[in-house]
Amino acid sequence: MEALNQNPSFQNLHTVSEIELSYKTMIKPHERPKISSSKEAYHIFKSHWDINNIELREEFKILLLNRANRILGIVPISVGGVAGTVVDAKLIFAGALIANASSIILAHNHPSGNLRPSHQDIRLTKKLVSAGKFLDISVFDHLIITYDGYTSFSDEGMIS
């Protein structure tokens, strides 16, 4: 045991970074907008989207909600190219967990203007809904946004 205590590798095992989780907002709970429809979510997302780029490149964002469906915040997840963007489930749920969100709404744009979900969109949504169930974070909806409108997975019966 004495030899282990003198070994620098063994001593490094005890040097571990401490992680602190915190979340603080400047907006009082009763002042936060409440989401009760996909149309409201669309307008919130669109107001936080760079309209100059909505037809240029694909972006993915999430809306974080508390138990009363009031908005905690919007988290930009990824920016890609014309044909897609990489979405990391760990980043989505890290943001939701840090903000203590009870539910999330997903959104991404289609630069082509096509509002129909792709097979990849459907597969990703199913994966995130499943992950959310495991973490007790509901995925309420997934919106595909264009300059002219949106499609709601929830309104289309595609969220289960």
Phi, psi and omega in degrees: 000323179300320180295324179294317181296333179272348180284122181300328179296320179293320180294327178293338178296336182268354178263096184232136178293140175267131181257131178244127177256130176209157179210128179220133178242153179265355183260127179292147183307319183286348179267351182283139177298146179253137179258124178232003178203161178295328180296318177297317179298318179302314182294323177295311180300312184298325179290343179252012179258145173282100184300333178292342182245000186296334177256008183257310183216154182277138176230156179230131180222161174230149175253126180263132182236148173272186184296337180266013182062027175267144187286125173272328180167174175243135180241119172286127183261313182201157174231131182237219181247203182292323188260356180167176176213151181274130181242122181257114181302327180298320179292321179300309185280338173297313178298316180296319181291317181297321180275001181058039180288143175268335180207164179223157171236128180269152175205142170211159180257156171247107181303335180291341184089356179285124181269358181281130178295140175278170176299323178294321177300315181294315180297315179298317181299314178300318180298316182288324175299315180297314178297319179298320178299319180297325182264003184060037174238110183286137170264103185287323186198165171224118181256137168257123188248138169229176179299325186264346185179199183205163169237136179251121177300322181294314179298331180271004179073027184258005176247125180232000000 
